[in-house]
Structure formats: structure tokens, C-alpha cells
Amino acid sequence: MPTHTMKTFYGKLKKQGPESAYYLLGSEDVLKDEAVSQIIERVLDESSQDFNLDQVSAGQIDPAGLTDLCNTLPMMADRRVVVVRGVEAWKRKTRAKKAALAYLQNPAPETILILVQSADDEKVDKTLAAAAYTVEFGEMPAEDTARWLKREADRHGIRFDRGADEHLLATVGANLAALRSEVAKLSGLAVDAPITVQQVGDVVGIHQGETLTDWRDAVLAGDAARAASLIESILNQSGATGVRLVMALGTALIGAGVARAHYDTGKRGRALYSAVFNSIKAVRPYGFKWGDEATKWASWAPQWPVPRIRLAIDDARRADELLKDTHVSDDAGVLTDLVMRLAAGKEVMT
């Protein structure tokens, strides 16, 4: 069977009901868990779940046990649901996998079987995909992540003040599990008013203006002093590394290069923004809002001619090599030197 998108999955579930068997995979475990919950809610009411819902581990269930679960008749309901998690344990031709594939050749009409593969292994199992309705749940675009965050906040009964949700996304990124954890913490503040930017900063530990994106933007905008001053605090943030900072900078330099290419054709103002936005849309990258990023790339274009961008990318590559060198432990020093080199590159090109 073909691999379906999350949008296609939900549309079909709403209009036509559930399939007899699903195979869910991809990098976003939270989205897979939500999909499982939606299938269960569509099939079973809460009162019947104790009798008609079984959730097991693929690595622990034996072939006979799996077959019995799938062929058991529902009790006081029309259908039952069997969820098997961790099917990446079936990558080898285990006996349990053989039993699952044999069952899928002639699935019981009363049973909905859901096979869930964890994010630890994103590779499609072709044999499972051929036998079940396959859905891939990958990282969402920034706009969809923002909508997901609003739904999660609504579920916890909290509201965000202006800019607070954007700051949370800027600090945590598109990691839905981390976002869910932070929203749960914010809901514990027990306040009636909307959650402010300051409160998000206090809970997450990263205040407005001190994110990796703020550092990247300062570098590209030519504010070397601010960029250098942010390095230590950003490196002390959870999950931040020198390599990650350089990777973000490299992506931004490529973006500036795209904008400069349009700039050099004579595009300015709205025409430049539209051309940059269309370039981003054609690639459909994840992790940021296309409109916001297009505005930034277009604003950087005048001060980043192509020779300067090439020099900066070379400097970033050398910094990346140093940061990956096990004999170098001064990430802050390497990054500060990189910031200064990029600032000096402007003088060389003028």
C-alpha cells in the first residue's frame, strides 16, 4: 500500500471510518500517539475500552498471543482494537512478525490492528507497509506546529499573551514532546490571565532575545557585538552545542545567498520578498515560518554579496571541523572567532 500523509489519514478516518489495519511510522511519536487515540475514540466508547482494547509490545508478544488477540471477538461492542507498539523489533523475520503478516492476509472484520513503529527507526518496513494502511508522521511545518501548540494549550486550559507562544516555539522548536512538557509546566502556574513572554522564559529558562535564532539573526544582520555576547548563554541552554549553532548559521547563509541571487536580478521590496518566499516554498523546509524567514533573508541580501557568502560558508565549515575535533573543547572561543571573521568579511568585500 502507498504511504499516506497525516492529512490524508485524518480525512479518510473522518469520512469513511477506520481501516482494518494500520502501520504508523515517522519521526513524531506524539503525532502517532494522537492518531492511535483518534482511532480508538472512533471505534470504542470509553466504557467498552476495558474489554475491547489491548496494547502490547512487539518485542514481548509471542506469535500465538498476537494471533489470539487479533481474533478475539469484541465484548458488548461491534469492534475491538489491538495496538502493537515498537514494531521496529520485527525488522528481522521474527516469528511474531510472521504471525502478524499471516493475520493481515485475512484480518478479522471485528478487529482494528494498529502497528506503531517508534521514532528510533524511521525506515519503512516494506512488508508491513504492503499489508496495512501506512501513515508517516514526520516533523510538521512551523505553521502546523503553531496550530498544534494552540490546541495543546486549549487542552490544558491556558492562553498565551502576545508573543508568548512564538517565544516558546523559538526556544523549544518543533519537538512536540518537549512542547507538551513545557505546556504542562505552564498550566501549573495556576493563573487566570494569559501566559506572558516573561513567564515562558522563566519556565523554559531561555528569555526573549536569547535564543539560537536570535544569535543567528544578529550574525547575519551584522551585529557582531550582540552575537558574541549571546554565545555563552546559548551554549548553556539544554540541547545547544557549537555544532548546532554553526548548522543554523550555515542554513541562514544559504538563505541569504538565495535572496542575494534574486537581489542581483534587480528585485527589490515586495518583489524581492515574493521571489524569496517562492524559493522557500519550492523547497518546503521544516522548522520555521516561511513568511518570517523570507522577510529576514530579503533584509540580509544587500549586505551579503555572493563572494562574501562563499567566504562565510568556508569559515563556517572550518569552525564546524574544529568543533568536531575531540581535542578542541573551547566551543565559545571557536564561535566567537567565527563571528569576528564573518564581521571582518564585510570589510573585505566593501
C-alpha positions as CSV (number, residue, x, y, z in Angstrom):
1,M,0.0,0.0,0.0
2,P,1.2,3.6,-0.6
3,T,2.4,5.7,2.4
4,H,-0.2,8.3,3.3
5,T,0.2,11.7,4.9
6,M,-1.3,12.7,8.2
7,K,-3.8,14.9,6.4
8,T,-5.0,12.1,4.2
9,F,-5.3,9.8,7.2
10,Y,-7.5,12.1,9.2
11,G,-9.6,12.9,6.2
12,K,-10.3,9.3,5.5
13,L,-10.9,8.4,9.1
14,K,-13.5,11.2,9.4
15,K,-15.3,10.5,6.2
16,Q,-15.0,6.7,5.8
17,G,-14.1,5.3,9.2
18,P,-11.1,3.2,10.2
19,E,-9.2,0.7,8.2
20,S,-8.8,-2.9,9.4
21,A,-5.1,-2.5,9.9
22,Y,-2.7,0.5,10.3
23,Y,1.1,0.8,10.2
24,L,2.2,4.1,11.7
25,L,5.8,5.3,11.4
26,G,7.8,8.5,11.3
27,S,9.9,10.9,13.5
28,E,7.0,12.3,15.6
29,D,5.9,9.8,18.2
30,V,3.4,12.4,19.7
31,L,1.5,12.6,16.4
32,K,1.4,8.8,16.2
33,D,0.0,8.6,19.8
34,E,-2.6,11.2,18.8
35,A,-3.6,9.1,15.8
36,V,-3.9,6.0,17.9
37,S,-6.2,7.8,20.3
38,Q,-8.3,9.1,17.4
39,I,-8.8,5.6,16.0
40,I,-9.7,4.2,19.4
41,E,-12.2,7.0,20.1
42,R,-13.8,6.4,16.7
43,V,-14.2,2.7,17.3
44,L,-14.8,2.4,21.1
45,D,-16.7,4.4,23.6
46,E,-14.9,4.9,27.0
47,S,-17.0,2.3,28.8
48,S,-16.1,-0.5,26.5
49,Q,-12.3,0.1,26.2
50,D,-11.5,-2.1,29.3
51,F,-12.8,-5.1,27.5
52,N,-12.0,-4.3,23.8
53,L,-8.7,-2.5,23.8
54,D,-5.3,-4.3,24.1
55,Q,-2.0,-2.6,23.9
56,V,1.2,-4.7,23.7
57,S,4.9,-4.6,22.9
58,A,6.1,-6.1,19.7
59,G,9.2,-7.3,21.3
60,Q,7.4,-9.1,24.1
61,I,4.3,-10.6,22.4
62,D,4.6,-14.2,21.2
63,P,3.1,-15.3,17.9
64,A,0.2,-17.3,19.4
65,G,-0.7,-14.4,21.8
66,L,-0.8,-11.9,19.0
67,T,-3.0,-14.2,16.8
68,D,-5.4,-14.7,19.7
69,L,-5.6,-11.0,20.5
70,C,-6.4,-10.2,16.9
71,N,-9.0,-12.9,16.5
72,T,-10.8,-12.4,19.9
73,L,-14.4,-11.3,19.4
74,P,-15.4,-8.0,20.9
75,M,-17.4,-7.9,24.1
76,M,-20.6,-5.8,24.2
77,A,-19.3,-3.8,21.2
78,D,-19.1,-4.1,17.4
79,R,-15.3,-4.0,17.2
80,R,-12.1,-4.1,19.2
81,V,-8.7,-2.5,18.9
82,V,-5.3,-4.1,19.2
83,V,-2.3,-1.8,19.4
84,V,1.2,-3.2,18.9
85,R,4.0,-0.8,19.7
86,G,7.7,-1.0,18.9
87,V,7.3,-3.0,15.6
88,E,10.8,-2.0,14.7
89,A,11.7,-5.0,16.8
90,W,10.3,-7.0,13.9
91,K,12.9,-5.8,11.4
92,R,14.2,-9.3,11.4
93,K,11.8,-12.1,10.3
94,T,10.8,-12.9,13.8
95,R,8.0,-15.5,14.5
96,A,5.7,-12.7,15.8
97,K,6.2,-10.7,12.6
98,K,5.4,-13.8,10.5
99,A,2.2,-14.2,12.6
100,A,1.2,-10.6,12.1
101,L,1.8,-10.8,8.3
102,A,-0.2,-14.1,8.2
103,Y,-3.1,-12.4,10.1
104,L,-3.0,-9.4,7.8
105,Q,-3.7,-11.7,4.8
106,N,-7.2,-12.3,6.2
107,P,-7.9,-9.8,9.1
108,A,-10.8,-10.3,11.4
109,P,-13.6,-7.9,10.4
110,E,-14.3,-7.1,14.1
111,T,-10.7,-6.1,14.9
112,I,-8.7,-2.9,14.2
113,L,-5.0,-3.7,14.3
114,I,-2.6,-0.7,14.8
115,L,1.1,-1.4,14.3
116,V,3.2,1.5,15.7
117,Q,6.9,2.0,14.9
118,S,8.9,4.3,17.2
119,A,10.9,7.3,16.0
120,D,14.1,5.5,16.8
121,D,13.7,3.8,13.4
122,E,12.1,5.8,10.6
123,K,12.8,3.4,7.8
124,V,9.7,1.9,6.2
125,D,9.2,-1.8,6.7
126,K,8.1,-2.7,3.2
127,T,6.4,-6.0,4.2
128,L,4.2,-4.2,6.8
129,A,3.6,-1.3,4.5
130,A,2.3,-3.7,1.8
131,A,-0.1,-5.3,4.2
132,A,-1.6,-2.4,6.1
133,Y,-2.7,1.2,5.7
134,T,0.5,3.1,6.1
135,V,0.8,6.6,7.5
136,E,4.1,8.5,8.1
137,F,4.1,11.2,10.8
138,G,7.1,13.4,10.3
139,E,8.1,16.8,11.6
140,M,5.4,19.4,11.0
141,P,5.9,22.7,9.2
142,A,6.2,25.7,11.6
143,E,2.6,26.9,10.8
144,D,1.2,23.5,11.7
145,T,3.3,23.3,14.8
146,A,1.9,26.6,15.9
147,R,-1.6,25.4,15.4
148,W,-0.8,22.2,17.3
149,L,0.6,24.3,20.2
150,K,-2.6,26.2,20.4
151,R,-4.7,23.1,20.6
152,E,-2.4,21.7,23.3
153,A,-2.7,24.9,25.3
154,D,-6.5,24.8,24.9
155,R,-6.5,21.2,26.2
156,H,-4.6,22.4,29.3
157,G,-6.9,25.5,29.7
158,I,-4.3,28.1,29.2
159,R,-3.9,31.1,26.8
160,F,-0.8,32.8,25.5
161,D,-0.2,36.5,25.6
162,R,1.1,38.2,22.5
163,G,4.4,36.7,21.5
164,A,4.5,34.1,24.3
165,D,3.6,31.2,22.1
166,E,6.2,32.4,19.5
167,H,8.9,32.6,22.1
168,L,8.0,29.0,23.3
169,L,8.3,27.8,19.7
170,A,11.6,29.7,19.3
171,T,13.1,28.1,22.4
172,V,11.8,24.6,22.1
173,G,11.5,24.2,18.4
174,A,9.2,21.7,16.6
175,N,9.8,19.0,19.2
176,L,6.2,18.2,20.1
177,A,7.1,16.1,23.2
178,A,9.2,18.9,24.6
179,L,6.4,21.4,23.8
180,R,3.8,19.2,25.5
181,S,6.1,19.1,28.6
182,E,6.5,22.8,28.7
183,V,2.8,23.5,28.2
184,A,2.1,21.1,31.1
185,K,4.5,23.1,33.3
186,L,2.9,26.4,32.3
187,S,-0.5,25.1,33.1
188,G,0.8,24.5,36.6
189,L,1.2,28.3,37.2
190,A,-2.5,28.4,38.0
191,V,-3.1,31.9,36.7
192,D,-6.3,33.3,35.1
193,A,-4.5,35.7,32.8
194,P,-2.8,34.8,29.6
195,I,0.7,33.3,29.9
196,T,3.3,36.1,29.2
197,V,6.6,36.0,27.4
198,Q,8.3,36.5,30.7
199,Q,6.6,33.5,32.3
200,V,7.5,31.4,29.3
201,G,11.1,32.5,29.7
202,D,11.1,31.7,33.4
203,V,9.7,28.2,32.9
204,V,11.8,27.3,29.9
205,G,14.9,29.0,31.2
206,I,15.5,31.0,28.0
207,H,14.3,34.6,27.8
208,Q,13.3,36.6,24.8
209,G,16.2,37.7,22.7
210,E,18.5,34.9,24.0
211,T,17.6,32.1,21.6
212,L,19.8,30.4,19.0
213,T,17.7,32.1,16.3
214,D,18.4,35.5,17.9
215,W,22.1,34.7,17.7
216,R,21.9,33.6,14.1
217,D,19.9,36.7,13.2
218,A,22.4,39.0,14.9
219,V,25.3,37.4,12.9
220,L,23.5,37.8,9.6
221,A,22.4,41.4,10.4
222,G,26.0,42.4,11.1
223,D,25.6,42.9,14.9
224,A,28.8,41.1,15.8
225,A,28.9,42.5,19.3
226,R,25.5,41.2,20.2
227,A,26.1,37.9,18.6
228,A,29.3,37.4,20.5
229,S,27.6,38.4,23.8
230,L,25.0,35.7,23.3
231,I,27.3,32.7,22.7
232,E,28.0,31.7,26.4
233,S,24.3,31.9,27.5
234,I,23.1,29.9,24.4
235,L,25.7,27.2,24.9
236,N,24.5,26.8,28.4
237,Q,20.9,26.1,27.2
238,S,19.7,22.5,27.1
239,G,20.4,20.8,23.7
240,A,22.6,23.7,22.4
241,T,26.0,22.8,21.0
242,G,28.5,24.6,19.0
243,V,27.9,22.4,16.0
244,R,24.2,23.1,16.2
245,L,24.8,26.8,16.1
246,V,27.1,26.5,13.1
247,M,24.5,24.4,11.3
248,A,21.8,27.0,11.9
249,L,24.2,29.7,10.7
250,G,25.0,27.7,7.5
251,T,21.4,27.3,6.6
252,A,20.9,31.1,7.1
253,L,23.9,31.8,4.9
254,I,22.4,29.7,2.1
255,G,19.2,31.5,2.6
256,A,21.0,34.9,2.3
257,G,22.6,33.5,-0.9
258,V,19.2,32.7,-2.4
259,A,17.9,36.2,-1.5
260,R,21.1,37.8,-3.0
261,A,20.6,35.9,-6.2
262,H,17.2,37.5,-6.6
263,Y,18.5,40.8,-5.4
264,D,21.2,40.8,-8.1
265,T,18.5,40.4,-10.8
266,G,17.1,43.8,-9.7
267,K,14.3,42.7,-7.4
268,R,13.6,45.0,-4.5
269,G,10.9,45.4,-1.9
270,R,7.8,43.3,-2.3
271,A,9.2,41.7,-5.5
272,L,12.3,40.5,-3.6
273,Y,10.2,39.2,-0.7
274,S,7.9,37.3,-3.1
275,A,10.8,35.8,-5.0
276,V,12.5,34.6,-1.8
277,F,9.2,33.3,-0.4
278,N,8.5,31.3,-3.6
279,S,12.0,29.8,-3.4
280,I,11.4,28.7,0.2
281,K,8.0,27.3,-0.7
282,A,9.5,25.3,-3.6
283,V,11.9,23.5,-1.1
284,R,9.2,23.3,1.7
285,P,11.7,23.3,4.6
286,Y,10.6,22.5,8.1
287,G,11.3,24.3,11.4
288,F,10.4,27.9,10.7
289,K,7.7,30.1,9.3
290,W,8.3,30.6,5.6
291,G,6.9,34.2,5.6
292,D,9.1,35.3,8.6
293,E,12.2,33.7,7.2
294,A,11.6,35.2,3.7
295,T,11.5,38.6,5.3
296,K,14.8,38.0,7.1
297,W,16.5,36.6,4.0
298,A,15.4,39.6,1.9
299,S,16.6,42.0,4.5
300,W,20.1,40.4,4.6
301,A,20.5,40.3,0.9
302,P,22.0,43.9,0.4
303,Q,24.9,43.3,2.8
304,W,25.7,39.7,1.6
305,P,27.2,39.7,-1.9
306,V,28.0,36.3,-3.3
307,P,31.8,36.4,-2.7
308,R,31.1,37.3,1.0
309,I,28.7,34.4,1.4
310,R,31.2,32.0,-0.1
311,L,33.9,33.2,2.2
312,A,31.5,32.9,5.2
313,I,30.5,29.4,4.3
314,D,34.2,28.4,4.1
315,D,34.7,30.0,7.6
316,A,31.6,28.1,8.9
317,R,32.9,24.8,7.5
318,R,36.3,25.3,9.2
319,A,34.5,26.2,12.5
320,D,32.4,23.0,12.2
321,E,35.6,20.9,11.7
322,L,37.2,22.5,14.8
323,L,34.1,21.9,16.9
324,K,34.0,18.2,15.9
325,D,37.7,17.9,16.8
326,T,37.8,16.0,20.1
327,H,41.0,17.9,21.0
328,V,39.1,21.2,20.9
329,S,37.0,22.0,24.0
330,D,36.5,25.8,23.7
331,D,33.3,25.9,21.7
332,A,32.7,29.5,22.8
333,G,36.1,30.5,21.5
334,V,35.6,28.9,18.2
335,L,32.2,30.5,17.7
336,T,33.4,33.9,18.8
337,D,36.3,33.7,16.3
338,L,33.7,32.7,13.6
339,V,31.5,35.7,14.4
340,M,34.5,38.1,14.2
341,R,35.6,36.5,10.9
342,L,32.2,37.0,9.4
343,A,32.1,40.6,10.5
344,A,35.6,41.1,9.0
345,G,34.4,39.6,5.8
346,K,32.1,42.6,5.3
347,E,35.0,45.0,5.4
348,V,36.9,42.8,2.9
349,M,34.0,43.0,0.4
350,T,33.4,46.7,0.7
